[in-house]
Amino acid sequence: MEKDFENYMEHFKTLPLKEKQMIIYKQLKLLSSFTNFICEKSGIKNDIIVNSELIDLEKENYSEDDFAEAIIVLVNSIQNSICDFHSAFADYLEQHPFSE
């Protein structure tokens, strides 16, 4: 698996910057959806963060600022989901401690 990832990274390095950015954007978008899905399926209230900054990347000629702004929205959405999941899980463990 490590070799496959090394090959992936070698290929990634050869791509133009805009393609690299789109890969990063799509992977973070997928991760954001997945972390929200985990919360929802666990019965944990979680609001996925959607912001107009994400729409900017759908334009063909987005700027570097547009990219940075969209990425920070996605990172914050992922953090929000992870924090909501952690908080609910900690509450659950507090109410249902492991017995030895």
C-alpha positions in Angstrom: 0.0 0.0 0.0 2.9 2.4 0.8 4.3 1.8 -2.7 0.9 2.5 -4.3 0.7 5.8 -2.3 4.2 6.7 -3.4 3.2 6.1 -7.0 0.0 8.2 -6.5 2.0 11.1 -5.1 4.5 10.9 -7.9 1.7 11.2 -10.4 0.0 14.0 -8.3 3.2 16.0 -8.3 3.1 16.1 -12.1 -0.4 17.6 -12.3 -1.1 21.3 -13.0 -1.9 23.3 -9.9 -5.6 23.7 -10.8 -6.0 19.9 -11.1 -4.2 19.4 -7.7 -6.6 21.9 -6.2 -9.7 20.1 -7.6 -8.4 16.8 -6.2 -7.9 18.3 -2.8 -11.3 20.0 -3.0 -13.2 16.9 -4.0 -11.5 14.8 -1.4 -12.3 17.3 1.4 -15.9 17.6 0.1 -16.2 13.8 0.3 -14.7 13.7 3.8 -17.0 16.5 4.9 -20.0 14.5 3.6 -18.8 11.3 5.2 -18.2 12.8 8.7 -21.7 14.4 8.6 -23.1 11.0 7.5 -21.4 9.3 10.4 -23.1 11.7 12.8 -26.5 11.4 11.2 -26.4 7.6 11.2 -25.3 7.7 14.9 -28.3 9.9 15.7 -26.0 12.9 16.5 -27.2 16.3 15.5 -24.7 17.8 13.1 -25.1 20.6 10.6 -22.9 20.3 7.6 -21.4 23.7 6.9 -22.3 25.0 3.5 -21.2 28.4 2.4 -21.2 30.5 -0.8 -17.4 30.1 -0.8 -17.9 26.5 -2.1 -19.8 27.8 -5.1 -16.9 29.9 -6.2 -14.9 26.7 -7.0 -17.6 25.6 -9.5 -16.5 28.5 -11.7 -13.9 27.8 -14.3 -11.7 30.7 -13.4 -11.7 30.7 -9.6 -8.9 32.5 -7.8 -6.3 31.3 -5.2 -8.3 33.2 -2.6 -11.5 31.3 -3.7 -9.7 28.0 -3.3 -8.4 28.9 0.2 -11.8 30.1 1.3 -13.6 27.0 0.1 -11.0 24.7 1.7 -11.3 26.5 5.1 -15.1 26.0 4.9 -14.7 22.3 4.3 -12.1 21.9 7.0 -14.4 23.6 9.5 -17.3 21.4 8.4 -15.2 18.3 9.0 -14.0 19.7 12.4 -17.6 20.5 13.3 -18.7 16.9 12.6 -15.8 15.3 14.4 -16.4 17.6 17.5 -20.1 16.8 17.5 -19.3 13.0 17.2 -16.7 13.2 20.0 -19.0 15.2 22.3 -21.9 12.7 21.8 -19.5 9.7 22.2 -18.0 11.2 25.4 -21.5 11.8 26.8 -22.4 8.2 26.0 -19.3 6.8 27.7 -20.0 9.0 30.7 -23.5 7.5 31.0 -22.4 3.9 30.1 -18.9 3.4 31.5 -17.0 0.3 30.6 -17.0 -2.3 33.4 -14.0 -4.3 34.2 
